[in-house]
C-alpha cells in the first residue's frame, strides 16, 4: 500500500489591493487619427497597485499612452504615464483600464492613500449614523 506525502508547499497567489473610490482624473493622449492632443475629465471607478479603471466620455484606443492626472476635491495627488490595456464602450458607462507605466511605488503611496481616505470620508458621511447602535 502506498502513502501520499503531504509535503507540498502551499501555492499562494499574490493578493492585489483594489480600492473603489471616485477621484477626479484628467486624461490626455495624442489621437492616432489626426495627431491632436485630447483632454478628457472623468472619475476613477477603482484603483489598484499598478492599474486604474476610469470613467471617461471619450475613450482612447487600446495600447495608447495616456498621461493621467489624479486629484481629489481640486487637490492634486499625482500625475503618471499609463497605457490603455482595455476599454468598455458601454454608452451608459464608458470605461478605460489603464496600467501605470512608471512611478509605480509613488502611485501606491500617493494614489492608494488618497483612495483609502476617500473611502473613509465617504463612509463617514453616508453610513456612519446608520450603523451606530
C-alpha positions in Angstrom: 0.0 0.0 0.0 1.5 3.4 -1.0 1.3 6.5 1.0 0.8 10.0 -0.3 3.0 12.6 1.2 1.5 15.9 2.1 4.8 17.9 1.9 3.7 20.1 -1.0 4.3 23.8 -0.5 1.2 25.9 -0.3 0.7 27.9 -3.5 -0.3 31.4 -2.8 -1.3 33.9 -5.4 -0.4 37.4 -4.7 -3.2 39.5 -3.3 -3.6 42.7 -5.1 -5.3 45.6 -3.4 -8.1 47.3 -5.3 -10.0 50.3 -3.8 -13.3 51.5 -5.1 -13.2 55.3 -5.0 -14.4 58.2 -7.1 -11.4 60.5 -7.5 -11.2 63.1 -10.3 -8.9 62.5 -13.3 -7.8 64.4 -16.3 -6.6 62.1 -19.1 -4.6 63.3 -22.1 -3.3 61.5 -25.1 -2.4 62.0 -28.8 -5.3 61.0 -31.2 -3.9 58.4 -33.6 -6.2 59.6 -36.5 -5.4 63.4 -36.6 -2.4 63.8 -34.2 -4.3 66.3 -31.9 -3.9 66.1 -28.2 -7.2 65.0 -26.5 -8.0 66.2 -22.9 -10.9 64.4 -21.1 -12.0 64.7 -17.5 -13.5 61.8 -15.6 -13.7 59.8 -12.4 -12.0 56.7 -11.2 -14.0 53.5 -10.6 -11.3 51.7 -8.7 -7.6 51.9 -8.2 -5.1 49.1 -7.9 -1.5 48.8 -7.1 -0.5 49.2 -10.7 -3.7 49.8 -12.5 -6.7 52.1 -12.5 -10.2 51.9 -14.1 -11.5 55.3 -15.2 -14.9 56.5 -16.5 -14.2 58.8 -19.5 -16.7 60.3 -22.0 -14.2 59.8 -24.8 -12.1 56.6 -24.8 -8.5 56.3 -26.1 -7.6 53.3 -28.3 -6.2 50.2 -26.6 -2.4 50.5 -26.5 -2.4 54.3 -26.3 -0.1 56.1 -24.0 -2.2 58.3 -21.6 -1.0 60.9 -19.2 -3.3 60.7 -16.1 -3.6 63.5 -13.6 -5.4 62.4 -10.3 -6.9 64.8 -7.9 -9.4 64.8 -5.0 -11.6 67.9 -4.5 -9.4 70.0 -6.6 -6.3 68.9 -4.7 -3.6 67.5 -6.9 -2.4 64.0 -5.9 -0.2 62.6 -8.7 0.4 62.6 -12.4 1.6 59.4 -14.1 2.1 57.9 -17.5 -0.2 55.0 -18.3 -1.1 52.7 -21.1 -4.6 51.6 -22.1 -5.0 47.8 -21.6 -8.8 47.5 -22.1 -11.8 49.7 -22.9 -15.5 49.1 -22.4 -17.6 51.1 -24.9 -20.9 50.9 -23.0 -22.7 54.2 -23.8 -24.0 54.5 -20.3 -20.6 54.0 -18.7 -17.6 54.1 -21.0 -14.5 52.8 -19.1 -10.8 52.5 -19.8 -8.5 50.2 -17.8 -5.0 51.8 -17.5 -1.7 50.2 -16.5 0.7 52.5 -14.7 3.9 52.7 -16.8 6.3 54.3 -14.3 6.5 55.6 -10.8 4.5 52.6 -9.5 5.9 52.9 -6.0 4.9 56.6 -5.9 1.4 55.6 -7.3 1.0 53.0 -4.5 2.0 55.6 -1.9 0.0 58.6 -3.1 -2.9 57.3 -5.1 -3.9 54.4 -2.9 -3.6 56.5 0.2 -5.9 59.2 -1.3 -8.4 56.5 -2.4 -8.4 55.0 1.1 -9.0 58.5 2.6 -11.9 59.0 0.1 -13.5 55.7 1.1 -13.2 56.6 4.8 -14.6 60.0 4.3 -17.4 58.7 2.1 -18.3 56.0 4.7 -18.4 58.6 7.5 -20.6 61.0 5.5 -23.1 58.4 4.2 -23.2 55.4 6.5 -21.8 56.0 9.9 -25.0 57.1 11.6 -27.0 54.2 10.1 -24.6 51.6 11.6 -24.1 53.1 15.1 -26.0 51.2 17.7 
